[in-house]
């Protein structure tokens, strides 16, 4: 009797599946989170760190920007930028950390309508080592919509020695940025960082 019931139940299921489609429809794969338009890539090379940095600036995304730097990150301004800041130099540049970096970037994003960054490699890194340095000439162009340069487009230029470290997961991040002018009269990325630290 039980066998006959089981046979009828299986037959009904087969007929129902044939008539209405499969009873076990595969689930659609999850898409990206709603509104997620970030351009983040896992930084398995130092070049990807630069790509992420450039994308975070263009997207004005402080979270992704912060992820380009290690917890013990330090920024070192060009000595002339420090001299030009006069008595404010210490407040603007001393003991610069990852939190300072994120805070300054967030404030820049608040005043900027559009940001573009380009890098040009001067010295290639040695990624066979756990720590390495990329030396890059950069151009940072900001179209300001508020702040001290309202309705102006300003270009900042310099040379960055970007010291990077690979963590245990194989991800690279910047732990030291040494900023230098390439021309005596240049305004550097360090200049605008100092303007927006506080």
Secondary structure, DSSP 8 states (H G I E B T S, - for coil): -HHHHHHHHHHHHHHHHHHH--SS-------S-TT---------SHHHHHHHHHHHHHHT-HHHHHTTEEEEEEEE--HHHHHHTGGGHHHHHTT--HHHHHHHHHHHHHHEEEEEEEEEEEE---TTSSEEEEEEEEEEEEEESSSTTTT-EEEEEEEEEEEEEE-TTS-EEEEEEEEE-SSTT---HHHHHHHT--
